[in-house]
Amino acid sequence: MSEEKPKRMKGFAGIVWKLVEPLNSMEKFKEEFADVKVKILVNPKDQKRAALIKIDKGTIDIEDVKNDKETLKNLKYDGLFEAPFNLLAKVFEEGLSTGTLLKKWITRKIKLRGIRKL
């Protein structure tokens, strides 16, 4: 029997994967999101690739997505988090607190869509 190799992502999706992958081993996350099925597009609008975060019954996964108009138009997602890469990195570094997101959203530095569903 061969062992399953750990998932290896590159680029922006790899950065996001490193941040969210530990959630898969947290029991609290699995319990709180046991009935949740949602897709969130994290789009650094100044980059060629984006990341689609998929939460399905307590498990989180990332899909690398081409960041062009045609692909994004046909992509199905429940929520959108869009900003320039350096601002996304800063938000993730500071933490995704409500205050931080609200301030950046009000000043139109980030674009959020579908957040009520989340």
Order of alpha helices (4+ residues) and beta strands (2+ residues): alpha-alpha-beta-beta-beta-alpha-beta-alpha-alpha-beta
